[in-house]
């Protein structure tokens, strides 16, 4: 009988949002089990501390996965959790790194469930796990994660693929006041932008000047109000970038991830680089357009048929092949042509398709509700 479950998550917001359907299924099928989520990034901890399907969130540190493994304090903390005697541990996809496998081994769960990759079995210590599910390069990350619970004998239907997030009343109130201060609570349409990325993921960034041009076109055509989302570290950059926008915008930075999610709920549309906030928007049921360059849109496109991906079809794209290749590769193309060649018109055309498609329900009628 499974009484204690550990979820090992060493990545960012986006990967964890795509694990939400798996968490819901674990709770439904093991209703009395104690489910613990082990994380390293503060935004992930902040989001899942409010999760009704999780009993406990443990933060090992506040560093990205590739920096923490040499930290003795982390190893000691992981070993201290061994006494919990977990019955089952699962790793959030993608997990083709030695940090995942070593941490799973240190926790010492009876069943250590992860994905099986064709590359890096010994180099990444995959042999330390004792139950594996073969990955498929044709699957979205949501489905890769759900295959873990399939391996436990759990049946899955399309209804189980819901990535919708929970909401906390305090965060709802915060979002209401935040927008009310700008007179935007009842305004339509509000369009969210996520222009930035982690500094080590600059290859995901569509040109800022194109985002500015896109914003001006949407303001002109739909009288939209634009919200530029980002972290506290993005504040100065977004203020600088926003100088080119013709009014009708605000900058939302420095909020918790849960507060950000509730502000995003007010958006009619969200336009983003391939990022965690892109998935966050999808998870609060906002129609989303993801702009993709060298990363794999099959894996991480916004998870809904009503959303859109904008990309350029090139023989060399995508070239970021992790986790199917165990080492995270930088783009061989220094100019990242697959992203550079995406024009403002390409994004506008996708927006117009959403507006014209009656099945999507995207209304850009301006005004107040």
N, C-alpha and C positions, 0 to 999 in steps of 0.2 A: 504493500500500500504506500502510495506517495503522500508523505506528510509535509515535506519541506522541499521547496524548489528554489534554485538560484538562477537568475537570468544575468548573464555576463555581457555587459555592453560597454565597449571602450571607444565608441565612435560618437558622432555628433547627433544633432537634433533630427535631421532627415532620416538617417538609418533607423533611429528609434521610433519615429512616427510610423515607419513602414513595418515595424514589429508589433504595433498595437493590436491588429487582429489576432495575432498569436497569443498575446497576453490575455485577451478576452476569452479565447478558447481554453486556455489553461485554467482560468478562474472558473469557467462554466463546468469544466470536466473534473476539476479537483477543488470543489467548493470549500472544503475545510482545510486545504493545504495552506501552509504559510509560504507566501511567495515573496522573495527578496530580490531586489534589483541592485546589481553592483555596477557602479558607473565611475567615470573619471572626470567628466566635464560638468561644470556648475549648471549650465542651462538645462542639461539633461536631468540632473538631480532636481532642479526647481520644477520642471514639468511633471515628473513622475511622482514627486512628493504628494501631489494632489490626485493621483490616479486611484480610482475606487477599486481597481482590480489588484493592486499591489499592497502588501502589508508593510513593507519596509524598503527604504532606499538607502544604500550604503555607498558613500563616496570614498574611493581609495585615495584620490588626490585631485588636483585641479589642473591636470596637464593632458595634452593629447596623448593618445595610445603609444606613439613611437618614442616618447620621452620618459615614461614613468618606470620602465621595467628595471632600470638600474637603481631605483630608489629603494634603499633598504627598508625604510618605513612602510612602503607599500607591500613589500614581501612579507614583513612581519605581520602587518594587518591582515593580509590574505591568509597567512597561516593561522592566525587567531580565529578565523572563521571556520576552520576545519572542525572545530569542536561542535559546530552546529549540526554536523552529521546530515548533510543534505542528501536526499534520496535521488534528486535529479538536478543536473545543471544543463543549461542551454546557452549557446552563444548566438548573439544577434548577427545576422548576415549583413555585410561580408566579414569573414573572420579568418582569412587565410594569412594569419600572422602568429608568430611564436608567442606573443603576449597573451593572446586568447587561450592558447593551448596550455601554456604554463600556469596561468591563473586557474584554469579549470582543474588542472592536476593538483595545485596547492589546496584548492577547496576540498577536493577528495570526495565528491559526490559518488554515490554507488553507480549511477548511470550518468555518464558525461557525454551529452548529445551535441553534435556539431555537424557541419557540412564537410563532405569529402571533396577535395579538389585534386585535379590531376597533376598539379604542380606544387612542389614545396613540401611534400609529405614529411621528409626527414629534417630538412632545413628549418621548417617552421614548427617542428615538434608535434605534428598532428598525431603521431603514434601515442601520445599521452592521453588521448581521448579513447573511449571504448565503445561508442556507438556513433555511426556516421551516416549521413544522407547525401547521396551524390547530387552535385549541383548540375544545373542545366543552363547553358548560356542563352537560351531562348526565353527564360522566365524573368518576370519582374521580381524585384526584391520581396515584395509582399508574398508572392507565391513561393519563393525560396524559403522564407521563414515558415510559412504554413506547412511546408513539407516536413519540418521538424515534428510538428504535432501529429501529422499523418503517421510518422514512424512510431508513434505511441499508440496507434490504433484508433485515433480520433477521426471521425468522419467530418468532412468539410463541404459546405454548400456555398453558393455565391453570396448568400446573405452573411456568411461568416467573414467576408472580405472587407468589412466595413472599418475604415480607419478613423472614423469620427472621434474627436477628442471630447473629453469631459470639460466642464467649466466650474469654476469656483465663484461664488457670489461676490466675494471681495474683488476679484479680477473683473467681473462684469461691471461692477460699480466704478472701478478705476477707469475702464475703457469709456464708459458713458460720460464721466466727468471730463476725461481727457478731450474727447471730441466736442463735448458741450462747450468747453472753454473756447473752442475755435468756431462755434456755431455750426457744427457739422453733424450733430447726432442724427438729424432727420434728412440730411441732404442726399440727393441721388443725382448722378452716380459718383461714388467715391472709388478711385482706382489706386490700388497699392502697388508700389514698385520695390523690388529688392535689387539694388544695383551692385552691391559689394559682395565680398566673400572673405574667407580666411586668407591671411596674407600668403600662405603657402599654396593657395588655390587660385592664384591670379588668372590662370589659364581658363577659368570658368567665366570670367567677366566679359560680357558684351560691352562695347565702348560706351563710356559715360555720356559722350556727346550725342550718341544715338538715342540713349534713354531720354536725354533732354529734348531732343527733337520729337521723339514719340510723345512725351508728355505735352508738348505744345500743340501737337496735332490733335490729341485727345481732348485737350481743353478747348481748342477751337471748334472741333466737330461736335462734341457732346456736352460742352460746358462742364466738363468733369473737374472734380477736385482731386488732387494727387497727394498721396501720403508716401513719403520716402522712409522706408524702414531700415533700421540697422542697429548695430551695437553701440555702446558708449564710445568705443574706439573709432567708430565711423563718423562721429558727429561733425568734426571739422571738415572732413572730406565731403560729406553730404551737403553741408552748408555752402561749401565752395561750388559744388556741382549745381546746386539748386539756383544759383544766381542767374543761370541761363533760362530758367523756366519763367514763363510770362504770368506770374501770380498764380492764385488758385492752388497753392501747395502748402503742406506743412511737413516738418521733419519729426519722425518718431524714433528716438534713440534712447538707450539707457534704461529701458524698461525690462522687467523680467520676461522670460519667454511666455509665461502664462498670461501676463498682462498684454503682451504683444499679440498673442492669439486672439484675445477678446477684441482688441482694436481691429485686427484683420477681419473679424466677422462682419464688421460694418461695410466692408468693401464689396462692391458689385463685381469687381474683376481684380485679379492680381497678376502682375507681369514680373517675371523674375529670371535671374540666372539659375542654373542648376544648383540648388541650395536647400538648406534645411527649412528656410522660411517658405520656399516654394511648396514643400510637402506640408508645412504647417497650414498654409492657406487651403490646400486641398482638404485637410483634415477638419477644417471648420466650415466646409461646404461652400467655399468661394471658388467660382470658376477661375481657372488658372492657366496661364500660358507660360511654358518653360522654354527658355532660350538655351540651346545646347550647342556646344562646340566639340571638343575632343573626348568628352565623357560619354558613357554608354546610355543612350536614351531608352534602350530596351529594358535595362535594369531599373532606371530611376526616373522615368517620366512621371508627370503628375498622374496619380492613380485614379482615373475616372475617364469614362468615354466622353464626357462632356468637356474635358480639358484638351489642351492642344500643346504640341511640341513644334517649335520653329527651329529648323536646322538646315544645313546645306549637305546634300548627298555628295560625298567624296569617297574615292576608293580607299583612302587612308584613314577615314573616320568611321567609328571612334578608334582612337589609338591609346586611350587609357584603359588597359585591359585587366587591371586588378578587379576582382580577386582571382580571376581565371588564370592569370599570370601572377605569381605570388609577390613579386616586387612591384611597387607602385611606379609606373613609368611616367616620365615627363614627356610632353609632346615632342616628337622629333622635328616638327615644323615650328621654327622659332617665331614665325609670324602668326601662327594659329589661323590659317586661312579659313578653316571651316567655320570659325566664329566671326572673323573679320568680314567675310563676304555676306553675312546676314545683314540685310538692309532694313531700314525703318518700315518701308513698304511691305516687307515680308510679314512683319508683326501686325501691321495695320490690316493686312488682308485676312489674317487669321481672326482678328477681332471682329472684322466685318462679317466673316462667315458665321461666327458665333451669334452675332446680332440677328443675322438673316435667317438662321435656323430656328424654326418655331419649337423644335424639340429640346432646345437648350435653355430656353427661358431667360436669356440674357437681355435685359432691357437697359438701354442707355438713355432713357428719357430723363431729362434734367428737371430739377426742382426739389421741393421738400415734401416729405411724406406727411 
